[in-house]
């Protein structure tokens, strides 16, 4: 009995130590202990994200409760600044996580983003629809003209107040409940839409097994395609994909018109192939929910809801600008199309200019008119030259002198 009790105590101690170690080792729980606060990518692992999100939500909830419970009269510092600084952990993990999902997009990160989306949406609504918190924010906002605020402080106050209003703080309880449901559903639909596009993008593979079908393609591009095919388990062939580095040079240089058409149509039809990645129903739901949300918040359409906080203000001003641009752009586009069609006619094939011909014949026209190929300019725009040029402009315009820094640990791309 004594031995069993001892083992139980030891097991519990090990579990407590394990949990404590895991908590202590999570790099998001404290400020990054690096020069300039650069993220410690070498210490960040997949399993750190979810606990950090949950810990960050807990931390912010506690900080917001402290703001609400404060017996002091609401001021800019004890309410607006306190709210702005209420989520250090959540800000830290969000900044890294969402940049990584954009840059790396692994299956594990995608799965976690889908899992966390409704959780984060609910947390945001809990803040924006918190009436006690909004009362304090509103109390400060009503005094804005009598407070001696800097331009930056006025901007923060205005943005904070309008953020609450635009998130439904002035709606009645029934409409707020519906808004929560809409936000929760939209949070996952947006991820679903993006993932479907990504899946279609990654799934497409154009294998070429005849060298004559490579006509017009630069040698470096063919070598790269051969390496891609070999990596995909088909040595001796050439592989082209929908990724920009593959699709755009193919459309620009390939003499094989049917393959150009295949590449182009595969790209524009991503999410529109009536398969598991089809986005039509997802788009229908997103549009419907966005319209309902906009109307709940007092706007006649979602575009006006989004534009209300921009320089354009509404969809009428946007359409006026676009139509004005269209009146100048359309004649120019038609003239360019006619010029490209003339170039096609010289080949005597009786073909009409299509979207998948534009890049190819624009490149040919450039050579014919200016004796210039994009390939000829590449040596001038190699990475080192572009970087030094950007640094020189920054120095000339803003007096910034970049300093070489070699101690950063960057994230690895799987």
SULGI-V850629 format. One record per helix or strand of 2 or more residues. SS is the DSSP state (H for helix, E for strand). FROM is the first residue (numbers start at 1). TO is the last residue. If there is no record, write none. Layout:
# SULGI-V850629
ss->SS from->FROM to->TO
ss->SS from->FROM to->TO
This chain:
# SULGI-V850629
ss->H from->2 to->25
ss->H from->27 to->29
ss->H from->35 to->37
ss->H from->46 to->69
ss->H from->76 to->84
ss->H from->88 to->103
ss->H from->107 to->128
ss->H from->131 to->141
ss->H from->151 to->166
ss->H from->173 to->203
ss->E from->206 to->208
ss->H from->211 to->214
ss->H from->219 to->231
ss->E from->238 to->240
ss->H from->244 to->253
ss->H from->257 to->268
ss->H from->280 to->296
ss->H from->302 to->307
ss->H from->315 to->345
ss->H from->355 to->370
ss->H from->374 to->381
ss->H from->383 to->398
